[in-house]
Structure formats: C-alpha cells, structure tokens
Amino acid sequence: MKTRAFSQIEALVAVAAIGILASIAYVTIGDVATSAREQRMSSDIDTLNRAVKVYLANGGDLSGAESIGDVVTRLKSAVSSEDASASTGLTSSMVDSRLNFKTVKRGQGDQTVSWNAQTKQFEVAQSQDGVVTEFYLDDASAEETQSTDSRKLAMSFAKESGWIWDYEDQMPVNNPPGTTPITVTTPSPSPSTPTPSPSPSPSPSPSPAPPSGTLDPPTASVPAGTYPIFNYDMHVALTDPNPAGSSKMVYSIDYGAWLDYSAPITVQAGSTLSVQSLALTSDWSDSRKDDILYEATPARLAPPVISPNYTSFGYFFNRTIRVTLVNTNPTGASDIMYRINGGAWELYDKAFNIQRSKYPTGAAIEAKAVSTDSPYWSESTVSARSIPVVALELAGGATGEFSNPGGTASLVTNLGEQGLSSSSYLDWGDVVRRAGDNEPLARSSMDFTGTQFSSVYEGERFQVGTLDYFNGSSYAFDRITGLSTGATSAQFGISISLTDASGVTLATQFSFDFELINTTNAEDPNNPWADADYVRISNPTATERLYIEDRTYEFRLEFGDSTDNGFALFDEFHILEWEGATANLYGTFYEIF
C-alpha cells in the first residue's frame, strides 16, 4: 500500500510540537533535579544535627569548633579506651567514618550548608557566590586512623572510689535561647508538573492534660556553705514549699540511698545533702534534685585535761595515783596520746595507775589530742601535769607512859603503891625513916610530858616530849630483907598521833626499854658526876614497825638538849646526885624498804 508523505506544512507543525514538548520536559526534569538535591541536603542536615545532639548529650564538647570540618572530625571521633571503661553513655563515633564533604560551584541562589558555632547546629542558607557544600561517603576517609576524645558525663562509673558512680552536675543539652529551627521545603512545582494527591492523615489523638507545674525542691534550714567545724554535727530541717498534698520530700547523704524525710537530718562536715520533692499526683512533675554541700573551716583540737585522783605522792598515803585523761573535743574527732617523764607516746584508752615506787622522784605527765583522719582538725597543744613526791610531812602529838618497873622483890614504886599498870610519872625507893636517922630522904623519879609537833619530814628528828629526872636519896636496901628497894628498869611506851599533808590521821605506838642505873655515891667533891645516876635507852630503835601501803618505816628515840645538872649522850641521860634535870626526847621516822 502506498502512503502519502508529509507536506512541508505538516513537517513544520510536527517540528514545532516536538520543540514545545522538549521545552516542557526540560523544565520539568530540571525542577525535579533541583528538588531532589535540596531534599537530600535537608535530610543530611537533619541527620547531622541529630548526631550533634547525641554527641553533646554523651559528654562531647564542640567549644572551639568553628568550621564544618572541625565538627565532622569530632563527630567521627570515639571515646578513649581509658574513659570508655567508666562511661555510662555512647563511646563510639556519631557518624560513618567514611563521611566527607566538598564544595561545588553552582548558580547563585542555590542552597548551601553552614555551621553555626553559637547555636551548635548545621543551617541552610542561600549561596551568594555559587559555592555549595555537599556531603558524601568516601572509602578513603575510612582508612584514616580514628581520633579519640574525652567526653565528660554528669554520671559515670567510679574509677577509683569504692562507690558505684562518679557524679558531677551538668547542664542539660538544650537549644540555646534565640535558636530558630530552619525547615527546608521543596519549591512549588511548576504548573506543568503534576501534583500528587495527599494521602489521608489519621485522626490526631487527644493530647494529655499537662501537669499543673513542676515542683520546687525542698528548702533546707541551713543553706550550703562553709561553717566552723565546732558547729558540727549540724541538724538540718527541710521545708516543703509546694502545695499541701502535692509532694513528699526525700533526701540522701553523700549520694546514698534515698530516704523519706520525717525529722531534722544530722549532717557531718564535708557531707553532701541531696534533696528532692516527688510528685504525689499526676498533676505535678518531680522537682529538680538539689545537692547541698556542707564544708567546714579547720580548727585546732583542744588539749586533754589531765585529772589525777591525788595531786602528789605521799610517804604514808597516795603512793598509787590513778590518772584520767578527759577529751573535751567532739566525739570521734580525735584520740588522746600520753607519755610519762618524756617516754614514748602511748594511745590512751582508759584510766591508768602510776606508783611512787616506779617514779621515786615524781611523774611528769604529758597529753595531746590527735585527729582521727579528719581534714578539719589539727593536733592540739600538749597539756602537762606534774605529780611530785611530797616528803613525809607530818603533824600531831605524842603521849608516853612508864610501865613494868623492874627490880628486886623489895622494889618500891608509886605504881605498886597506887595499883597502877602505867603512868607518865614513875618514882622508886624506900623513904620510910629509920629510928635515929636524920638524913634527908627523897625518891628518884621520871616524868614524861608529850608535845605537839608539825612539819615533820622523813629522816629528820622531831621533838616528841620532855623527860624530867630527879636523882633522889632513899634507903638503898630494905631493912628486913636486905634487898634493894630501887628500880633497875622500866618500859616506856610512846603513842604518836600522825596527820600527813593530805589530812589523813594515823595513830601508832612504839615501845622502848629504859635501864635505870643507880650509882654508889663516892661523894668526891672534885668529881660529882661520878655519883650521878642515869637512864639509858637499851635499843633506840623501837621493836614495832610502821607499815603503810607497800612501804615500811621504823621509829628511833634519843635524848638531847639537857638543862643544868644533867647531860645527854644520845641514848643516855645523866643527873647529879640530889638534883633534877630535864632533857628533850626526839623521834625520827626512817623508810627502810
């Protein structure tokens, strides 16, 4: 079959139609390509901004990042292995390690990407010079060594302490004030581009009713701060500032377990008190957590008080002294150390005894308070107390009596005549006058008078009394029996009442044997002392001993300081015939062991 060819007119019409269709296709395809680039750029920016937020939320730091390259490098970094072990967040890179970017030339008015260091966001702007940034994946970039950084989280696993967490306050990652989100929209299609019909949207669900507000944290009666260490332990009360019934208050000490608040809280120096209000109804949300740190200014500990039950060692009493050290510092803040006579320091845990036998010259006690590992207390000054040895300083008085006079069966004494067992006065001899005898007669006698004494020291003699002796003239022999009527001996007992320096009184008695020596009178006018009678102390040391606590004392007696007509020689007292004389009697205490 033969066909007809196009006429020239028909050919021109066909060419014109094809040109119009080509123009429409070019415009349509060009608009679609531009829209696709802008959609991709918008998607890339949105993805990168989300990566930035995740990076910051996990402790990342973009301070100092001024360019797109700086930001991409940090997003591609990972946490160092040392920090990763303690991190509670993401430790890997935030973007694909192959991510790279480049700039290309396009026409003015095209959209480009820039980094806003203030808002920490990637933003879209219209290119003024035709330079457009594009992001793409580059395998060569993945082969580079991955950089590391250190991310600081508000809470991390503990590195050194025995607690589970290391915690540090950190502001939440939010868009800075004044940030305006930029939404990239596709330009409206040309009239020649068919617009797809929108798909039907589901009906929106009703929004929940917002809470009435966020609760305020509790108010502490003592605000955070630094206080004198003497103020601790402190009692802190909490006040709920929220409407009644809307919340309850909880607290924790040093990030420990949370407890319901019911009464004032005891806090120590260096403690952190955490408080929070928890909502009791759905109309409110929980308050923020407030951490209140209580610090203290250091201070020096007070020295201990040294308290002995006696102030000095005595000879008779207080030979053992009990020492108590009193710690006036807060309980648990310090220990007490002490030493005696410059020895090694010892830890004090209870009262201790010191003995005079161990410290014969006295004891010098020193004590100090030392901190029990508290940074707020420093060591005290040293307190000192001297425990001297007081010499045997006694006061008191003495009395003495004679008893058991010795002699022959014809002995005549006042004790026998009066039926007395003892007396401070003793005389002896027969004075019954014989017929035709005109010689004067008088009995020999001794009379003891005790004295009071004071300021008596161990090893030093002190006067206990006086002895009056009269050398009389009596018949030496009984006229019937021919036996002597004079006394040849007598016992002398001295009672001493002692009061030491502390006011303690002690009564004791010591016994001595006196020998009564009656000489035969030669009546030589040139040597009257040959006729002198005398008394001798057989043993100047008493047979009795004095025992006080762990010490033993002996008592010695001696004559001294005689008046005229007599003289004393330690243990003897001589008196001229038919004369009387007085001698002092002295006693001495000796510590023997």
Order of alpha helices (4+ residues) and beta strands (2+ residues): alpha-alpha-beta-alpha-beta-beta-beta-beta-alpha-beta-beta-beta-beta-beta-beta-beta-beta-beta-beta-beta-beta-beta-beta-beta-beta-beta-beta-beta-beta-beta-beta-beta-beta-alpha-beta-beta-beta-beta-beta-beta-beta-beta-beta-beta-beta-beta-beta
